[in-house]
Amino acid sequence: SSTTSNDDNDGDNNNMDSADKSAGILSTVLSDDSANLQLLRADSSGFPGSTSTDGASPSADNDSTNNCTKNTAATPTRRMRLEMSPLSVHKDESRLTKLLTRSISSLVMISVFIAILLSGHVYVCAFIAGIQVLLFRELVTVRYNAYFDRIDRTIPLFRTTQWMWFFVSIFYAYSEFVVEIIKSNTKLHDLFEYAQLAPALSFTLYTGTFVLTIATMQTGHIKFQLNQLCWTIVVLCLTVGQLKYIMHNIYNGLIWFTLPILLVITNDVMAYFSGVTCGRKFIHRTFMELSPNKTWEGFIGGGVFTMIVGWYLSRWLSQFTWMTCPTNQFVWMPGSLECEVENIFHEATTYFPSQVFELLPRAIIHLFPNVVEICSVDGDVSNLTACISGASNQRHHHYELAISIVPIQLHAISLSLFASLVAPFGGFLASAIKRAYGIKDFDSIIPGHGGLMDRFDCQMIMALCTWVHYNTFVKLTTVSVAKMLYMYKLLGEDERREFMEKITQISS
């Protein structure tokens, strides 16, 4: 009987424990519901008739509920906010705050960019040099932070050697640019003796850095140090190698610096809006695994808008000599630029290929404005004129469309295609680096945007493309009178005499 009694007591105790647990769970749920109700009341406290005080009468609560219902019926946005959970409301507010911060930062960056452009070529070059320093710092810091403990304890002068490699690369790239400017400016030819020393000085700095790097290697960490050295070289290729000729772009005419930057910005912005509005509505396949938020619609829409903007933006920029005139002077207080504007910045008439019209139905061809139908007279193809309706002696020969354009617009289309199809992969590389090291942004120097690498990831390869395009399709020759005079001063006495004899023979 005692056993039975104990069992009954245990059962009673278990029932009491279960009841206590159920009561605890119920109180937790009720407290959560009460907290949510208070948050909702606080969120709706601004509505007429609502109250957030405890101990309100049921009728007051009913009046408040009725008033909120009436008010939210008239404002769907407020009703949506009331139906959202507190966490969703917080996320929505954070998204709006981030968008506002990004917008303000963008306006500040645009203002700074315009101010620097108007300051002069020297200041633009200094601005780019500063950006290169910060880009290098952000990229090397990624691995430095990931392996800080190992680097700090075992590898001496690690950061020092990294920065030495950077400054050696910068000196080599910029010294070559300065020598090029000295060659093209007869007023600076007195410096040619110093310019000749630039390659030797670059090599001296390189060898010193090379010896120091090898001397600081530790026997137990050679493989790790070689990996770090390879990473440093990759970063130098991105930040110095791709931007090696951006100074040439600036001095060839600011339009070759400004236009590519604006094309990349346009592509970035319009790809974002195209992705937000049309993303995965037509093409459901993932565009790029490295950046899952990117969509095919954003990629295609960004490209289309970039080409449209490039077509009209290049024509507008070509009106200003400050943008189109090249220079070869280092001026701290610049004035207005005057030059003989190159032909690609003058308006010209070109003809659309008539063969394209042969592929289209006549009904569609006539929809194009300014299309002229050209006919032969009496079957003589050498006698072509505009067709006259009803003329029996005329036969259709082809369609003709004359377009008045500025040739820079055609170059802008080529650059727009590159900015849309290739430059975004610089951003994908940046995404891959961030994904590999588990970071969201490279830095927080720009509020709402992250680091400079987050904004300039596509700009670097675009600058290199612009230099290649300019030297391939725009400035086919790099020889000038100033450069010939510079080379003449490098000749010996006998070579100068021979050179003058040859020039005399050619001119006679």
C-alpha positions as CSV (number, residue, x, y, z in Angstrom):
1,S,0.0,0.0,0.0
2,S,2.9,2.3,0.7
3,T,4.3,1.6,-2.7
4,T,1.0,2.5,-4.3
5,S,0.8,5.7,-2.2
6,N,4.3,6.7,-3.3
7,D,3.4,6.0,-6.9
8,D,0.4,8.1,-6.6
9,N,2.4,10.9,-5.0
10,D,5.0,10.7,-7.8
11,G,2.2,10.9,-10.3
12,D,0.7,13.9,-8.5
13,N,4.2,15.5,-8.4
14,N,4.7,14.8,-12.1
15,N,1.3,16.3,-12.9
16,M,2.1,19.3,-10.8
17,D,5.4,19.7,-12.6
18,S,3.7,19.4,-16.0
19,A,1.1,21.9,-14.9
20,D,3.9,24.3,-13.7
21,K,5.7,23.9,-17.0
22,S,2.5,24.6,-19.0
23,A,1.8,27.6,-16.8
24,G,5.3,28.8,-17.4
25,I,5.0,28.4,-21.2
26,L,1.6,30.1,-21.2
27,S,2.9,33.0,-19.2
28,T,5.9,33.4,-21.6
29,V,3.6,33.4,-24.6
30,L,1.2,35.9,-22.9
31,S,4.2,38.1,-21.9
32,D,5.5,38.0,-25.5
33,D,2.0,38.8,-26.9
34,S,1.8,41.7,-24.3
35,A,5.2,43.0,-25.4
36,N,4.2,42.8,-29.1
37,L,0.9,44.6,-28.3
38,Q,2.8,47.3,-26.5
39,L,5.1,47.8,-29.4
40,L,2.2,47.9,-31.8
41,R,0.5,50.5,-29.5
42,A,3.7,52.5,-29.4
43,D,4.0,52.4,-33.1
44,S,0.4,53.6,-33.5
45,S,0.5,56.1,-30.7
46,G,0.5,58.9,-33.3
47,F,-2.9,58.0,-34.6
48,P,-6.0,59.8,-33.3
49,G,-7.8,57.9,-30.5
50,S,-4.9,55.4,-29.8
51,T,-3.4,54.9,-26.3
52,S,-0.3,53.2,-25.1
53,T,-0.9,53.5,-21.3
54,D,-1.4,50.3,-19.2
55,G,-4.6,49.8,-17.4
56,A,-6.8,51.4,-20.0
57,S,-10.4,50.5,-20.0
58,P,-11.7,48.0,-22.5
59,S,-13.9,50.7,-24.1
60,A,-10.8,52.8,-24.6
61,D,-9.0,49.9,-26.2
62,N,-12.0,49.3,-28.5
63,D,-12.2,53.0,-29.4
64,S,-8.5,53.0,-30.1
65,T,-8.8,49.9,-32.2
66,N,-11.7,51.4,-34.1
67,N,-9.9,54.6,-34.7
68,C,-6.7,52.8,-35.9
69,T,-8.8,50.7,-38.2
70,K,-10.5,53.7,-39.7
71,N,-7.2,55.6,-40.0
72,T,-5.3,52.7,-41.5
73,A,-8.1,52.0,-43.9
74,A,-7.3,55.4,-45.4
75,T,-3.6,54.8,-45.4
76,P,-2.5,51.4,-46.6
77,T,1.2,52.1,-45.8
78,R,0.4,52.6,-42.1
79,R,-1.8,49.5,-42.1
80,M,1.1,47.6,-43.5
81,R,3.5,48.9,-40.9
82,L,1.0,47.9,-38.1
83,E,0.8,44.4,-39.5
84,M,4.6,44.0,-39.6
85,S,6.4,42.4,-36.7
86,P,8.7,44.6,-34.7
87,L,11.8,42.9,-36.2
88,S,10.4,43.6,-39.7
89,V,9.8,47.2,-38.8
90,H,13.4,47.5,-37.6
91,K,14.7,46.0,-40.8
92,D,12.6,48.4,-42.9
93,E,13.8,51.4,-41.0
94,S,17.4,50.2,-41.2
95,R,17.0,49.8,-45.0
96,L,15.7,53.4,-45.3
97,T,18.5,54.7,-43.1
98,K,21.1,52.9,-45.2
99,L,19.6,54.2,-48.5
100,L,19.6,57.8,-47.1
101,T,23.2,57.4,-46.0
102,R,24.3,56.0,-49.3
103,S,22.5,58.9,-51.2
104,I,24.2,61.6,-49.1
105,S,27.6,59.9,-49.5
106,S,27.0,59.7,-53.2
107,L,26.2,63.4,-53.5
108,V,29.3,64.3,-51.5
109,M,31.5,62.1,-53.7
110,I,30.1,63.6,-56.9
111,S,30.7,67.1,-55.5
112,V,34.3,66.2,-54.6
113,F,34.8,64.7,-58.0
114,I,33.6,67.7,-59.9
115,A,35.6,70.1,-57.7
116,I,38.8,68.1,-58.4
117,L,38.1,68.0,-62.1
118,L,37.8,71.8,-62.2
119,S,41.0,72.2,-60.1
120,G,43.3,71.0,-62.8
121,H,45.3,68.0,-64.1
122,V,47.9,68.0,-61.4
123,Y,45.3,67.8,-58.7
124,V,43.4,65.0,-60.5
125,C,46.7,63.0,-60.6
126,A,47.3,63.6,-56.9
127,F,43.7,62.5,-56.2
128,I,44.3,59.2,-58.2
129,A,47.6,58.6,-56.4
130,G,45.9,59.0,-53.0
131,I,43.2,56.5,-54.1
132,Q,45.8,54.0,-55.2
133,V,47.4,54.2,-51.7
134,L,44.1,53.5,-50.0
135,L,43.2,50.7,-52.4
136,F,46.4,49.0,-51.8
137,R,46.0,49.4,-48.0
138,E,42.5,47.9,-48.1
139,L,43.5,44.8,-50.1
140,V,46.6,43.9,-48.2
141,T,44.8,44.4,-44.9
142,V,42.4,41.6,-45.9
143,R,45.0,38.9,-45.5
144,Y,46.9,40.8,-42.7
145,N,43.8,40.7,-40.5
146,A,43.1,37.1,-41.4
147,Y,46.6,36.0,-40.3
148,F,47.5,38.7,-37.8
149,D,48.6,36.4,-35.0
150,R,50.9,34.4,-37.2
151,I,52.3,37.5,-39.0
152,D,52.8,39.6,-35.8
153,R,54.7,36.9,-33.9
154,T,56.9,35.2,-36.6
155,I,57.5,37.5,-39.6
156,P,59.6,40.6,-39.2
157,L,59.1,43.7,-41.4
158,F,56.1,42.1,-43.1
159,R,54.1,45.3,-43.5
160,T,57.3,47.3,-44.3
161,T,58.2,45.0,-47.2
162,Q,54.7,45.1,-48.6
163,W,54.7,48.9,-48.7
164,M,58.1,49.0,-50.1
165,W,56.9,46.9,-53.0
166,F,54.0,49.3,-53.5
167,F,56.2,52.4,-53.6
168,V,58.7,50.8,-55.9
169,S,55.8,50.0,-58.3
170,I,54.4,53.5,-58.0
171,F,57.8,55.1,-58.6
172,Y,58.4,53.0,-61.7
173,A,54.9,53.8,-63.2
174,Y,54.9,57.5,-62.4
175,S,58.5,58.1,-63.4
176,E,57.8,56.7,-66.8
177,F,54.8,59.1,-67.1
178,V,56.9,62.1,-66.0
179,V,59.6,61.2,-68.5
180,E,56.9,61.1,-71.2
181,I,55.7,64.6,-70.3
182,I,59.3,65.9,-70.3
183,K,59.8,64.5,-73.8
184,S,56.6,66.2,-75.1
185,N,57.3,69.6,-73.6
186,T,60.2,71.6,-75.0
187,K,60.2,73.9,-71.9
188,L,61.1,70.8,-69.7
189,H,63.9,69.5,-71.9
190,D,66.5,70.9,-69.5
191,L,65.5,68.1,-67.2
192,F,66.3,65.3,-69.6
193,E,69.5,64.4,-67.8
194,Y,67.6,63.7,-64.7
195,A,64.9,61.8,-66.6
196,Q,67.6,59.5,-67.9
197,L,68.3,58.4,-64.3
198,A,64.7,57.2,-63.7
199,P,65.2,53.6,-64.9
200,A,68.4,53.2,-62.9
201,L,66.7,54.5,-59.8
202,S,63.7,52.3,-60.3
203,F,66.0,49.3,-60.6
204,T,67.9,50.2,-57.5
205,L,64.8,50.5,-55.4
206,Y,63.6,47.1,-56.8
207,T,66.8,45.3,-56.0
208,G,66.8,46.7,-52.5
209,T,63.3,45.6,-51.8
210,F,63.9,42.2,-53.4
211,V,66.9,41.6,-51.1
212,L,65.1,42.7,-48.0
213,T,62.1,40.5,-48.8
214,I,64.3,37.4,-49.1
215,A,66.4,38.3,-46.1
216,T,63.3,38.4,-43.8
217,M,62.1,34.9,-44.8
218,Q,61.9,32.5,-41.8
219,T,62.7,28.8,-42.4
220,G,59.6,27.5,-40.7
221,H,57.2,29.8,-42.6
222,I,58.6,30.1,-46.1
223,K,55.5,28.6,-47.8
224,F,53.3,31.1,-45.9
225,Q,55.5,34.0,-46.7
226,L,55.6,33.0,-50.4
227,N,51.8,32.9,-50.4
228,Q,51.8,36.4,-48.9
229,L,54.3,37.6,-51.5
230,C,52.1,36.3,-54.3
231,W,49.1,38.1,-52.8
232,T,51.1,41.3,-52.7
233,I,52.0,40.9,-56.3
234,V,48.3,40.3,-57.3
235,V,47.3,43.4,-55.4
236,L,50.0,45.4,-57.2
237,C,48.7,44.2,-60.5
238,L,45.2,45.4,-59.6
239,T,46.0,48.7,-58.0
240,V,49.2,49.8,-59.9
241,G,49.3,47.7,-63.1
242,Q,45.8,48.4,-64.2
243,L,46.1,52.1,-63.3
244,K,49.6,52.5,-64.8
245,Y,48.3,54.6,-67.7
246,I,45.5,56.5,-66.0
247,M,47.8,59.5,-65.8
248,H,48.3,59.4,-69.5
249,N,44.5,59.4,-69.9
250,I,44.2,62.5,-67.8
251,Y,46.9,64.4,-69.8
252,N,45.5,63.2,-73.2
253,G,42.4,65.1,-72.3
254,L,40.2,64.9,-69.2
255,I,37.4,63.4,-71.3
256,W,39.4,60.2,-71.5
257,F,39.4,60.1,-67.7
258,T,35.9,61.4,-67.0
259,L,33.8,59.6,-69.5
260,P,35.0,56.0,-68.6
261,I,34.4,56.7,-64.9
262,L,30.9,58.0,-65.6
263,L,30.1,55.0,-67.8
264,V,31.0,52.6,-65.1
265,I,28.9,54.5,-62.5
266,T,26.0,54.6,-65.0
267,N,26.3,50.8,-65.5
268,D,26.4,50.2,-61.8
269,V,23.4,52.4,-61.0
270,M,21.2,51.2,-63.8
271,A,22.1,47.6,-63.3
272,Y,20.9,48.0,-59.7
273,F,17.6,49.6,-60.7
274,S,17.0,47.1,-63.5
275,G,17.6,44.3,-61.2
276,V,15.3,45.7,-58.5
277,T,12.5,46.3,-60.9
278,C,12.8,43.4,-63.3
279,G,15.1,40.9,-61.6
280,R,14.3,37.2,-62.2
281,K,11.0,38.1,-63.8
282,F,12.2,37.0,-67.3
283,I,15.3,34.9,-66.7
284,H,15.2,32.8,-63.5
285,R,18.7,31.3,-63.9
286,T,21.4,32.7,-61.5
287,F,23.7,35.1,-63.2
288,M,26.8,34.7,-61.1
289,E,27.4,32.4,-58.1
290,L,30.1,34.8,-56.7
291,S,27.4,37.5,-56.4
292,P,24.0,35.8,-56.0
293,N,22.1,39.2,-55.9
294,K,23.1,40.0,-59.5
295,T,20.5,39.1,-62.1
296,W,20.5,38.8,-65.9
297,E,17.9,41.5,-66.1
298,G,20.2,43.9,-64.2
299,F,23.2,43.0,-66.3
300,I,21.3,43.5,-69.6
301,G,19.4,46.6,-68.5
302,G,22.6,48.2,-67.2
303,G,24.3,47.6,-70.5
304,V,21.5,49.1,-72.6
305,F,21.2,52.2,-70.4
306,T,25.0,52.6,-70.4
307,M,25.2,52.7,-74.2
308,I,22.4,55.3,-74.3
309,V,24.0,57.5,-71.7
310,G,27.4,57.1,-73.3
311,W,26.1,58.2,-76.7
312,Y,24.7,61.5,-75.4
313,L,27.1,62.2,-72.6
314,S,30.2,62.0,-74.9
315,R,28.6,64.5,-77.3
316,W,27.9,66.9,-74.4
317,L,31.4,66.6,-72.9
318,S,33.0,67.2,-76.3
319,Q,31.7,70.8,-76.3
320,F,34.2,71.8,-73.6
321,T,37.9,72.4,-74.3
322,W,38.7,71.8,-70.7
323,M,37.7,68.2,-71.4
324,T,39.0,67.7,-74.9
325,C,42.3,69.6,-74.9
326,P,45.5,67.6,-74.1
327,T,48.2,69.2,-72.1
328,N,51.9,68.6,-71.2
329,Q,52.4,71.0,-68.4
330,F,52.5,70.7,-64.6
331,V,50.6,73.8,-63.5
332,W,49.5,74.4,-59.9
333,M,47.2,77.3,-60.8
334,P,45.6,76.3,-64.1
335,G,43.8,78.6,-66.4
336,S,41.6,78.0,-69.5
337,L,42.8,75.4,-72.0
338,E,43.2,76.4,-75.6
339,C,44.1,74.0,-78.4
340,E,43.3,72.8,-81.9
341,V,40.5,70.5,-81.2
342,E,40.9,67.1,-82.7
343,N,38.6,66.0,-85.5
344,I,36.8,63.4,-83.3
345,F,35.3,66.2,-81.4
346,H,33.9,68.0,-84.4
347,E,30.4,67.2,-85.7
348,A,30.4,65.2,-88.9
349,T,28.0,63.5,-91.2
350,T,28.2,59.8,-91.7
351,Y,26.0,57.3,-93.6
352,F,24.3,54.3,-92.1
353,P,25.2,51.1,-94.0
354,S,22.6,50.7,-96.7
355,Q,23.0,46.9,-96.6
356,V,21.2,46.8,-93.3
357,F,18.1,48.2,-94.9
358,E,18.1,45.4,-97.4
359,L,17.3,43.0,-94.6
360,L,14.2,44.9,-93.4
361,P,10.7,45.1,-94.9
362,R,9.9,48.4,-96.6
363,A,7.1,49.1,-94.1
364,I,9.6,49.1,-91.2
365,I,12.2,51.1,-93.2
366,H,9.8,54.0,-93.7
367,L,9.3,54.2,-90.0
368,F,12.9,55.5,-89.6
369,P,13.2,59.3,-89.7
370,N,15.4,60.9,-92.4
371,V,15.6,57.8,-94.5
372,V,15.9,58.6,-98.2
373,E,15.1,56.2,-101.0
374,I,17.8,56.5,-103.8
375,C,16.9,55.5,-107.4
376,S,18.8,55.1,-110.6
377,V,17.7,57.1,-113.6
378,D,16.9,55.1,-116.8
379,G,18.7,52.1,-115.3
380,D,22.0,53.9,-115.1
381,V,23.5,53.1,-111.7
382,S,26.1,55.9,-112.1
383,N,23.2,58.4,-112.2
384,L,21.6,58.2,-108.7
385,T,19.2,60.6,-107.2
386,A,16.5,60.8,-104.6
387,C,13.4,58.9,-105.8
388,I,10.4,61.0,-106.9
389,S,7.0,59.5,-106.5
390,G,5.4,58.6,-109.8
391,A,8.6,59.0,-111.9
392,S,8.5,56.2,-114.5
393,N,12.2,56.4,-115.5
394,Q,13.4,55.7,-111.9
395,R,14.2,52.4,-110.4
396,H,14.9,51.7,-106.7
397,H,18.6,51.3,-105.9
398,H,19.1,51.6,-102.1
399,Y,18.0,53.4,-99.0
400,E,20.2,56.1,-97.5
401,L,20.3,57.4,-94.0
402,A,22.6,60.4,-93.2
403,I,23.4,60.8,-89.5
404,S,25.0,63.9,-88.0
405,I,27.2,62.8,-85.1
406,V,30.4,63.7,-83.3
407,P,32.9,60.8,-83.9
408,I,33.6,60.6,-80.2
409,Q,30.2,59.1,-79.8
410,L,31.3,56.0,-81.7
411,H,34.2,55.6,-79.4
412,A,31.9,56.1,-76.5
413,I,29.8,53.1,-77.7
414,S,32.9,50.9,-77.7
415,L,33.8,52.1,-74.2
416,S,30.2,51.6,-73.1
417,L,30.2,48.0,-74.3
418,F,33.4,47.3,-72.3
419,A,32.0,49.1,-69.2
420,S,28.9,46.8,-69.5
421,L,30.4,43.5,-70.5
422,V,33.9,43.3,-68.9
423,A,34.2,45.9,-66.2
424,P,31.6,44.3,-63.9
425,F,33.8,41.3,-63.6
426,G,36.1,43.5,-61.5
427,G,33.3,43.8,-59.1
428,F,32.8,40.0,-59.2
429,L,36.5,39.6,-58.3
430,A,36.0,41.9,-55.3
431,S,33.0,39.8,-54.3
432,A,35.0,36.7,-54.5
433,I,37.7,38.2,-52.3
434,K,35.2,39.3,-49.7
435,R,33.5,35.9,-49.8
436,A,36.8,34.1,-49.4
437,Y,37.7,36.0,-46.3
438,G,34.2,36.4,-44.8
439,I,34.0,40.2,-44.9
440,K,31.1,42.4,-45.9
441,D,33.1,45.5,-47.0
442,F,36.7,46.2,-47.5
443,D,36.6,49.2,-45.2
444,S,34.1,51.8,-43.8
445,I,35.8,55.0,-45.1
446,I,32.7,55.9,-47.2
447,P,29.5,55.8,-45.1
448,G,26.9,53.5,-46.6
449,H,29.3,52.3,-49.3
450,G,32.1,50.6,-47.5
451,G,35.7,51.0,-48.7
452,L,37.2,52.5,-51.8
453,M,37.7,49.1,-53.3
454,D,33.9,48.5,-53.0
455,R,33.4,51.5,-55.3
456,F,36.5,51.4,-57.6
457,D,36.5,47.6,-58.2
458,C,35.3,48.1,-61.8
459,Q,37.1,51.4,-62.5
460,M,40.7,50.0,-62.7
461,I,40.3,47.7,-65.6
462,M,38.2,50.4,-67.3
463,A,41.1,52.9,-67.1
464,L,43.4,50.4,-68.7
465,C,40.9,49.7,-71.5
466,T,40.6,53.4,-72.2
467,W,44.4,53.8,-72.7
468,V,44.5,50.8,-75.1
469,H,41.5,52.1,-77.0
470,Y,43.0,55.7,-77.3
471,N,46.4,54.5,-78.5
472,T,44.8,52.0,-80.9
473,F,42.0,53.9,-82.5
474,V,42.4,57.6,-81.6
475,K,46.0,58.6,-81.4
476,L,47.6,56.3,-83.9
477,T,51.0,58.1,-83.8
478,T,53.0,59.0,-80.6
479,V,55.7,60.9,-82.4
480,S,55.8,64.7,-82.1
481,V,58.2,67.6,-82.8
482,A,58.9,68.0,-79.1
483,K,59.8,64.3,-78.7
484,M,62.1,64.5,-81.8
485,L,63.9,67.4,-80.3
486,Y,64.3,65.6,-77.0
487,M,65.8,62.6,-78.8
488,Y,68.1,64.9,-80.8
489,K,69.6,66.2,-77.6
490,L,70.4,62.6,-76.6
491,L,72.6,62.1,-79.7
492,G,76.3,62.6,-79.8
493,E,78.1,65.2,-81.9
494,D,78.7,62.9,-84.9
495,E,75.1,61.6,-84.8
496,R,73.7,65.1,-84.6
497,R,75.8,66.1,-87.7
498,E,74.6,63.0,-89.6
499,F,71.0,63.7,-88.5
500,M,71.1,67.3,-89.8
501,E,72.5,66.1,-93.1
502,K,69.7,63.6,-93.5
503,I,67.1,66.3,-92.7
504,T,68.7,68.6,-95.2
505,Q,68.5,65.9,-97.9
506,I,64.9,65.2,-97.2
507,S,63.8,68.8,-97.2
508,S,65.7,69.6,-100.4
